[in-house]
């Protein structure tokens, strides 16, 4: 597959077509930097994507305390694609524990009532059954952190994310009225304390500043079902498009840039992705990575 053929396929994805994936590696040497997997079963797709990256043991060491950070922001059941798919979350948790993690923590700082979000999303139950420690955020555990960024000099961040040995960001791909899309970088709002309204002004710059501090070991983008309108909360299943895609990468910018193509956009169309690339946090042209695409 040459670059022209690859761009043609990603354009098809942006138009909403399911991608005709087959096992293919765009760069022949070394372990992949990014895997794009597609299939019918979220558990199988997630597991295959991680395995194609070299397996979770490539990233998680025995005894690690791992934070798996999904989007649990909304009082919605999974079919509305407002929160991360619970099967994707549970699969990541299980793979971390199988790799030797001592503990896997799952939490978020939701917009709607936390107890309802955790239950309605299906994430609390699925993650616990997979072996995770699932908890609500505690206001006392937000700690002022010196960020010294362009827009944020300090901001309260959640202690558990700061103390973790490894962090795996597990966002869902969906539209957002303020940032156009919400993908990996936007998911860090769930570890930010303080007044949420203050984050919204200059949000792209602020999220990039937070990303200078929080360095995920992996980003696992859930595009099993994407929310194409009415985001971030949704509420109409007609706005949900099933794609069956899970993308895994060590490069958070590349993941979000690919995620943008699923909506017919480019990474440079999303403010936070463009700024994160310019800040040196990753590669916006994901086609330059050692990229593997698989069908499960």
C-alpha positions as CSV (number, residue, x, y, z in Angstrom):
1,X,0.0,0.0,0.0
2,X,1.4,3.3,-1.0
3,X,0.7,6.7,0.6
4,X,-1.9,7.6,-2.1
5,X,-3.9,4.4,-1.5
6,X,-3.7,4.9,2.3
7,X,-5.1,8.5,2.0
8,X,-7.9,7.2,-0.2
9,X,-8.9,4.7,2.5
10,X,-8.8,7.3,5.3
11,X,-11.0,9.6,3.1
12,X,-13.5,6.7,2.9
13,X,-13.4,6.5,6.7
14,X,-14.1,10.2,6.9
15,X,-17.1,9.7,4.8
16,X,-18.4,7.1,7.2
17,X,-17.6,4.0,5.1
18,X,-16.3,0.9,7.0
19,X,-12.7,0.4,6.1
20,X,-11.7,-2.7,4.1
21,X,-9.0,-3.6,6.6
22,X,-6.6,-6.5,6.1
23,X,-3.4,-7.2,7.9
24,X,-0.9,-4.7,6.6
25,X,2.2,-2.9,7.9
26,X,3.1,0.4,6.4
27,X,6.6,0.4,7.9
28,X,8.4,-2.9,7.9
29,X,10.9,-2.5,10.7
30,X,10.4,-2.3,14.4
31,X,7.3,-2.6,16.5
32,X,4.3,-0.4,15.4
33,X,3.7,3.1,16.8
34,X,0.0,2.8,16.1
35,X,-2.5,0.1,15.3
36,X,-5.9,0.6,13.8
37,X,-8.1,-2.5,14.3
38,X,-11.7,-3.2,13.1
39,X,-14.1,-6.0,13.7
40,X,-17.5,-6.9,15.1
41,X,-16.7,-7.7,18.7
42,X,-15.2,-4.8,20.8
43,X,-13.3,-7.2,23.1
44,X,-11.6,-9.1,20.2
45,X,-10.8,-5.8,18.4
46,X,-9.3,-4.2,21.5
47,X,-7.3,-7.2,22.4
48,X,-6.0,-7.7,18.8
49,X,-5.0,-4.0,18.6
50,X,-3.0,-4.2,21.8
51,X,-1.4,-7.5,20.8
52,X,-0.5,-6.0,17.4
53,X,1.3,-3.2,19.3
54,X,3.5,-5.9,20.9
55,X,1.2,-6.9,23.7
56,X,0.5,-5.1,27.0
57,X,3.7,-6.5,28.5
58,X,5.6,-4.1,26.2
59,X,4.1,-1.3,28.2
60,X,3.1,-2.5,31.7
61,X,5.7,-4.0,34.1
62,X,5.0,-6.3,37.0
63,X,3.9,-4.4,40.0
64,X,2.8,-1.3,38.2
65,X,-0.2,0.8,39.4
66,X,-2.1,1.7,36.3
67,X,-4.8,4.3,35.7
68,X,-7.2,3.5,32.9
69,X,-9.0,6.7,32.2
70,X,-12.2,6.3,30.2
71,X,-14.9,9.0,29.5
72,X,-17.7,8.4,32.0
73,X,-19.0,12.0,31.8
74,X,-22.7,11.4,30.9
75,X,-25.8,9.7,32.3
76,X,-26.2,7.6,29.1
77,X,-26.3,3.9,28.3
78,X,-23.8,2.6,25.9
79,X,-25.9,2.6,22.7
80,X,-25.8,6.5,22.8
81,X,-22.0,6.6,22.4
82,X,-21.6,9.4,24.9
83,X,-19.2,7.4,27.1
84,X,-16.4,5.0,26.4
85,X,-17.6,1.5,25.4
86,X,-17.5,-0.6,28.7
87,X,-16.2,-3.7,26.9
88,X,-13.2,-1.7,25.6
89,X,-12.5,-0.4,29.1
90,X,-12.9,-3.9,30.7
91,X,-10.6,-5.4,28.1
92,X,-7.8,-2.9,28.7
93,X,-8.1,-3.5,32.4
94,X,-7.9,-7.2,32.0
95,X,-4.8,-7.0,29.7
96,X,-3.1,-4.7,32.2
97,X,-3.6,-7.2,35.1
98,X,-2.6,-10.1,32.9
99,X,0.6,-8.2,32.1
100,X,1.4,-8.0,35.8
101,X,-0.1,-4.7,37.0
102,X,-0.5,-4.7,40.8
103,X,-3.6,-2.5,40.6
104,X,-5.7,-0.9,37.9
105,X,-7.7,2.2,38.8
106,X,-10.7,3.5,36.8
107,X,-12.3,6.8,37.5
108,X,-13.6,10.0,35.9
109,X,-14.9,13.4,37.0
110,X,-18.3,13.4,35.3
111,X,-20.5,16.3,34.2
112,X,-23.8,14.5,35.2
113,X,-24.3,12.8,38.6
114,X,-21.3,10.5,39.1
115,X,-23.3,7.6,40.5
116,X,-25.7,7.5,37.6
117,X,-22.9,8.0,35.0
118,X,-20.9,5.1,36.4
119,X,-23.9,2.8,36.4
120,X,-25.7,3.9,33.2
121,X,-22.5,3.8,31.2
122,X,-21.9,0.2,32.2
123,X,-18.3,1.0,32.9
124,X,-18.3,0.6,36.7
125,X,-19.7,-2.9,36.5
126,X,-17.6,-4.0,33.6
127,X,-14.3,-2.6,35.0
128,X,-14.9,-4.1,38.4
129,X,-15.6,-7.6,36.9
130,X,-12.4,-7.3,35.0
131,X,-10.5,-6.6,38.3
132,X,-10.3,-2.8,38.4
133,X,-10.5,-0.6,41.5
134,X,-13.4,1.7,40.4
135,X,-13.9,4.9,42.5
136,X,-15.5,8.3,42.4
137,X,-13.2,11.3,42.4
138,X,-12.8,12.9,45.8
139,X,-12.4,16.7,45.9
140,X,-9.7,16.3,48.6
141,X,-7.5,14.4,46.2
142,X,-7.1,17.2,43.6
143,X,-3.7,18.9,44.0
144,X,-2.5,22.2,42.7
145,X,0.2,21.4,40.1
146,X,2.7,23.8,38.6
147,X,2.1,23.5,34.9
148,X,3.9,26.6,33.6
149,X,2.2,26.4,30.3
150,X,1.0,28.9,27.8
151,X,-2.5,29.3,29.3
152,X,-2.2,27.5,32.6
153,X,0.5,28.2,35.2
154,X,-1.1,26.0,37.9
155,X,-4.2,23.9,38.0
156,X,-5.6,21.2,40.4
157,X,-5.1,17.7,39.0
158,X,-6.2,14.4,40.4
159,X,-3.6,12.8,42.7
160,X,-4.1,9.3,41.4
161,X,-3.1,10.3,37.9
162,X,0.0,12.0,39.2
163,X,1.1,9.0,41.3
164,X,0.3,6.2,38.8
165,X,3.2,4.2,37.3
166,X,1.4,4.0,33.9
167,X,-1.6,5.9,32.4
168,X,-3.8,4.5,29.6
169,X,-6.1,7.1,28.1
170,X,-9.3,5.4,26.8
171,X,-11.5,8.1,25.2
172,X,-14.5,7.7,22.9
173,X,-14.6,9.5,19.5
174,X,-17.6,11.9,19.3
175,X,-18.6,15.4,18.4
176,X,-18.4,18.3,20.8
177,X,-20.1,21.7,20.6
178,X,-17.1,23.6,21.9
179,X,-14.0,21.7,20.6
180,X,-15.7,20.2,17.5
181,X,-14.6,16.8,18.5
182,X,-13.7,15.1,21.8
183,X,-11.0,12.5,21.6
184,X,-7.9,11.8,23.7
185,X,-6.8,15.3,24.7
186,X,-10.3,16.4,25.7
187,X,-10.6,13.3,27.9
188,X,-8.1,14.9,30.3
189,X,-10.8,17.2,31.6
190,X,-11.9,14.2,33.7
191,X,-8.7,14.6,35.9
192,X,-8.9,18.3,36.2
193,X,-10.4,19.9,39.3
194,X,-11.4,23.5,39.8
195,X,-14.3,25.2,38.1
196,X,-15.1,23.6,34.8
197,X,-16.3,26.8,33.3
198,X,-12.9,28.4,33.6
199,X,-11.4,25.6,31.5
200,X,-13.8,26.3,28.6
201,X,-12.3,29.7,27.8
202,X,-9.2,29.0,25.7
203,X,-9.8,25.3,26.2
204,X,-7.5,24.1,23.4
205,X,-4.5,25.8,24.9
206,X,-5.4,24.7,28.4
207,X,-5.7,21.1,27.4
208,X,-2.4,21.2,25.7
209,X,-0.8,22.6,28.8
210,X,-2.3,19.7,30.9
211,X,-1.0,17.3,28.3
212,X,2.5,18.6,29.0
213,X,2.2,17.2,32.5
214,X,0.2,14.0,31.9
215,X,2.0,11.6,29.6
216,X,-0.1,8.5,28.7
217,X,1.8,5.2,28.1
218,X,-0.9,4.4,25.6
219,X,-4.0,6.0,24.1
220,X,-6.8,3.6,23.2
221,X,-9.4,5.4,21.1
222,X,-12.9,3.8,21.2
223,X,-14.6,4.2,17.8
224,X,-16.7,1.1,18.2
225,X,-19.7,3.5,17.9
226,X,-19.1,7.2,17.2
227,X,-21.4,10.0,18.0
228,X,-21.7,12.1,14.9
229,X,-24.0,14.9,16.2
230,X,-25.4,16.2,19.4
231,X,-22.1,15.7,21.3
232,X,-20.8,15.5,23.9
233,X,-23.9,14.2,25.6
234,X,-25.9,12.9,22.7
235,X,-29.3,11.4,23.3
236,X,-30.5,10.3,19.9
237,X,-29.4,6.9,18.6
238,X,-29.8,8.1,15.1
239,X,-26.7,10.2,15.6
240,X,-24.6,7.1,16.4
241,X,-22.6,5.4,13.7
242,X,-21.2,1.9,14.3
243,X,-17.6,1.6,13.0
244,X,-16.2,-1.3,15.1
245,X,-12.8,0.5,15.3
246,X,-10.3,0.6,18.1
247,X,-7.0,2.5,17.6
248,X,-4.0,2.2,19.9
249,X,-0.9,4.3,19.9
250,X,2.0,5.6,21.9
251,X,1.5,8.9,20.1
252,X,-1.5,10.8,21.5
253,X,-1.5,13.4,18.7
254,X,-1.5,10.7,16.0
255,X,-4.5,8.9,17.6
256,X,-6.6,12.1,17.7
257,X,-5.5,13.0,14.2
258,X,-6.7,9.7,12.9
259,X,-9.9,10.0,15.0
260,X,-10.7,13.3,13.1
261,X,-10.7,11.4,9.8
262,X,-13.6,9.3,11.0
263,X,-15.7,12.5,10.9
264,X,-14.4,13.7,7.5
265,X,-11.9,16.1,9.1
266,X,-8.1,16.4,9.4
267,X,-6.1,16.6,12.6
268,X,-5.3,20.2,11.8
269,X,-9.1,21.0,11.8
270,X,-9.2,20.3,15.6
271,X,-7.6,23.1,17.6
272,X,-6.1,21.0,20.4
273,X,-4.6,18.5,18.0
274,X,-3.0,21.2,15.9
275,X,-1.6,22.9,19.0
276,X,-0.4,19.7,20.6
277,X,1.5,18.9,17.4
278,X,3.1,22.3,17.4
279,X,4.0,21.9,21.0
280,X,6.0,18.7,20.1
281,X,3.6,16.3,21.9
282,X,3.2,14.0,18.9
283,X,2.9,13.7,15.1
284,X,-0.2,15.0,13.4
285,X,0.6,13.2,10.1
286,X,0.0,9.7,11.5
287,X,0.8,8.2,8.0
288,X,4.5,8.9,8.8
289,X,4.4,6.4,11.8
290,X,5.1,2.7,11.8
291,X,1.4,2.0,11.3
292,X,-0.4,-1.4,11.3
293,X,-4.0,-1.9,10.2
294,X,-5.8,-5.2,11.0
295,X,-9.2,-6.7,10.6
296,X,-10.4,-9.0,13.3
